[in-house]
Amino acid sequence: MSDTLPPLGIQRVKVVAVSVTDLARANRFYKEKLGLEPAFEGTEQVGWWLGQVILMLKPDWAAPTATPNPRVTLATDHAPATQEALRARDITIANEVEVYGDFYVGSFLDSEGNKLWFCSPAKAGESK
């Protein structure tokens, strides 16, 4: 790699998402059976804390399976800059960075075709 490539700004795994068929039942399980603490982004509950990682429950996202293929989301310094740094490394962008609420979210493909997501907070009035 060349020393002139921009930094990716990847900090940590932020979210692992799993498919559920009954969101209310799944939420009861993670709260009552496992005793996990709810995870919030602002005032909205987005999942359950697993240490410093959020377990996000995604109804109707994909059929749950005994061999899950969870969605992994990496926290970055600034997702639009990360996207450009990935492109500079000839890494395929699977989903262009978009704003979802207060976050920038995008994804890229690894060498095996696995999709990894990345996100960062979007500041009010900021553009990509």
NORQUI-V153859 format. One record per residue. N is the residue number from 0. RES is the residue in one letter. SS is DSSP state (hx for helix, st for strand, lp for the rest). PSI is psi in whole degrees, -180 to 180 (999 if undefined). NEAR is the number of other C-alpha atoms within 12 Angstrom. Layout:
# NORQUI-V153859
<<N,RES,SS,PSI,NEAR> <N,RES,SS,PSI,NEAR>>
This chain:
# NORQUI-V153859
<<0,M,lp,144,9> <1,S,lp,148,8> <2,D,lp,-7,8> <3,T,lp,-2,9> <4,L,lp,140,17> <5,P,lp,152,18> <6,P,lp,150,23> <7,L,lp,-30,26> <8,G,lp,17,23> <9,I,st,132,25> <10,Q,st,-47,19> <11,R,st,169,21> <12,V,st,129,24> <13,K,st,-44,31> <14,V,st,139,34> <15,V,st,123,31> <16,A,st,139,31> <17,V,st,148,31> <18,S,st,143,25> <19,V,st,150,25> <20,T,lp,-24,18> <21,D,lp,100,18> <22,L,hx,-44,20> <23,A,hx,-45,15> <24,R,hx,-43,15> <25,A,hx,-43,25> <26,N,hx,-41,28> <27,R,hx,-43,19> <28,F,hx,-51,18> <29,Y,hx,-31,25> <30,K,hx,-55,20> <31,E,hx,-43,15> <32,K,hx,-44,12> <33,L,lp,-19,15> <34,G,lp,29,14> <35,L,lp,152,22> <36,E,lp,141,24> <37,P,st,145,27> <38,A,st,132,26> <39,F,st,146,17> <40,E,st,107,20> <41,G,lp,-127,11> <42,T,lp,-2,9> <43,E,st,128,12> <44,Q,st,126,17> <45,V,st,-5,24> <46,G,st,-149,30> <47,W,st,141,33> <48,W,st,131,26> <49,L,st,86,22> <50,G,lp,-119,15> <51,Q,lp,10,18> <52,V,st,141,25> <53,I,st,129,31> <54,L,st,113,34> <55,M,st,132,32> <56,L,st,126,34> <57,K,st,98,25> <58,P,st,144,20> <59,D,lp,25,13> <60,W,lp,-46,19> <61,A,lp,159,17> <62,A,lp,129,17> <63,P,lp,152,20> <64,T,lp,157,13> <65,A,lp,-19,9> <66,T,lp,78,9> <67,P,lp,153,15> <68,N,lp,78,18> <69,P,lp,155,26> <70,R,st,124,26> <71,V,st,130,29> <72,T,st,128,31> <73,L,st,133,32> <74,A,st,136,31> <75,T,st,167,30> <76,D,lp,-45,24> <77,H,lp,104,31> <78,A,hx,-42,39> <79,P,hx,-39,32> <80,A,hx,-38,28> <81,T,hx,-43,36> <82,Q,hx,-45,39> <83,E,hx,-37,26> <84,A,hx,-37,25> <85,L,hx,-45,30> <86,R,hx,-38,22> <87,A,hx,-22,20> <88,R,lp,11,21> <89,D,lp,38,16> <90,I,lp,134,23> <91,T,lp,125,24> <92,I,st,119,29> <93,A,st,-40,22> <94,N,st,119,22> <95,E,st,148,25> <96,V,st,130,29> <97,E,st,161,24> <98,V,st,127,25> <99,Y,st,104,15> <100,G,lp,-119,16> <101,D,lp,16,20> <102,F,st,147,27> <103,Y,st,136,34> <104,V,st,135,36> <105,G,st,178,35> <106,S,st,161,34> <107,F,st,166,33> <108,L,st,138,23> <109,D,lp,-174,17> <110,S,lp,-20,11> <111,E,lp,0,10> <112,G,lp,5,13> <113,N,lp,136,17> <114,K,st,125,23> <115,L,st,133,34> <116,W,st,157,36> <117,F,st,152,43> <118,C,st,164,40> <119,S,st,158,35> <120,P,st,146,26> <121,A,lp,127,23> <122,K,lp,146,16> <123,A,lp,131,12> <124,G,lp,-5,8> <125,E,lp,142,13> <126,S,lp,157,17> <127,K,lp,999,23>>
